[in-house]
Amino acid sequence: MAKEAATPTTRQNFSADQASSLSTVGNIAVKCPKCKEIHYNRDWEKNLKVCPRCNHHGRISARERINLLVDPGSFVEIDADMLPADPLHFVASPPGDAKKPPYAAKLEEERQKKGQNEAVISGYATIDAQPLALAIMDFQFMAGSMGSVVGEKITRTIELALERSIPVLISSTSGGARMQEGIFSLMQMAKTSAALAKLGEAGLPYISLLTDPTTGGVSASFAFLGDIILAEPGALVCFTGPRVIEGFMHIKVPEGTINSEFALQHGMIDAVVHRRDLRQTLSRLLQMYSGSTKKEETAYRKRQYGL
């Protein structure tokens, strides 16, 4: 009776050189988080990380969004060297339990991993040669949480717009206020709101872009204060996330009630815009505002200085 051959293992199938070459290929495929469709990574990137089958908008970094929206080479970053502090000396784990690193160590780990100092990148640029100040949040840095530096950088972006008499764009993606900074995080809500009030008095437009997810203290402070509020399709847009609601109220949140489409139906935002159309939409909005902005800004300065 013939002896059954042993099933070859992976180690037998590939030589060491072949295994080494495979490890350097990297991620060649991406699974859509919503419909589970498999896409080649190059096609996923080419399609702006939007699933062509179900239109799911994947999360992108702040740098990727800046490159998507503004004119090439026009972005100038400001306040890049601002570093968050640890005012409460926050420790996530109980004394004697070293499972979770202290807040200061976590911040350093995030800075090394992301190559940036905070969860927002701010500066000024142009879109179709039209100037604007912008602050782009990054969910990949501590879930885009808003601490004292995030609030300060956004406030300085608004003040830069006031100084230069240019519009402001803030792209929000965040889990809310950063609990490790306690009351210092909550104070950013008042600071950013006050700065936006001055922007409104000057007649300068503020465009708010909501991306997945925009929740908590960020949605309560500056995300929903825009003169024009745009959102990407399917973005989680709410104050309290579904898990928190279900854990507190012990009820299942109805599907489709806390996303950008629901917010649009109930008049909370102005438009849901596909990622590929965002740059063109922003350009049209800036053109619409450009004529009236100069008149409003001149009137504001006359009121301020008694001219």
GIFEN-V489811 format. One record per helix or strand of 3 or more residues. SS is the DSSP state (@ for helix, = for strand). FROM is the first residue (numbers start at 1). TO is the last residue. If there is no record, write none. Layout:
SS/FROM/TO  SS/FROM/TO
//
This chain:
@/10/13  @/16/23  =/29/31  =/38/40  @/41/46  @/62/69  =/76/78  @/103/114  =/120/127  =/130/137  @/142/144  @/148/164  =/167/174  @/179/181  @/183/201  =/206/214  @/216/223  =/228/231  @/242/249  @/260/265  @/275/305
//
